[in-house]
Amino acid sequence: MPLACIEVGGSSVETLLLADDGTEHRRLDGAVVPDGHRVLVAVPGIVEGNRVLAASNLGWFDIDPLRALGLDRSADLVLNDAEAAALGEVALRHDQQVRDAVYVGLGTGVGGAVVIGDRIVAGNLFGHQPGFSDLTCPCGAVGCLETVAAGWALPTPLRPGDRDAIAAAVARAIDSEPLATPSLVVIAGGLARRYPDLVPAIGARLPDRSVAPSAAPNGAKSAAAWGLRLADELGRSVPDLVR
């Protein structure tokens, strides 16, 4: 059955329709579920089952995401957006025999996950790692990586020196995460799309890793749709994804 993969972001919502074979056949603004489609959702927040327990950048707490989006049905699968995108980056590289990756999404917030052997071994990483500033994050903690590397905390456009500061902070966060062992590091998200030189800047600070931009097709918010499909194909729920 074809899939309607809804990706909720801090500033927009996108639905990507995937055919049975996983090829993209339509991209829509907003949350849209055509008849005959199973619906999978990626959302920035802490997910339990098909509910979002907390998504501070959206103001969502213990909520059904489809109901919050105005749809009168339940999702077949809900994943954290960074975890879905991390799985998607691996899925889109399967022809290169890639099964492991560290993923960092730089957008309105900062999300991250680690995939090893097509399995999420760590999620909800990086964004709320402490020790990066003396500023208060929307999560209530002080000094999270988000306070120096998330879109909500940064000027538009970036000032001279901001890119180097972001790159240094992100590289430090990756290096200090003991579960971030894969050699492939994918830097994705809206901030990385707007400032593509962030990727080589982070790579220069991680010389023992291969740092790459997202493999998501042009125009897609992220690789989350392909990650949702992979998780759905393997019959995984969130607890099953994390070893």
Secondary structure, DSSP 8 states (H G I E B T S, - for coil): --EEEEEE-SS-EEEEEE-TTS-EEEEEES----TT-EEEEEESSEEETTEEEEETTTTEEEE-HHHHTT-SS--SEEEEHHHHHHHHHHHTTGGGT---EEEEEESSSEEEEEEETTEEEE-S-STT-S-S-S-B-TTS-BS-THHHHSGGGS-SS--TTHHHHHHHHHHHHHHT-TT---SEEEEESHHHHH-TTHHHHHHHT-TTSEEEE--S-TT-S-SHHHHHHHHHHTT--HHHH--
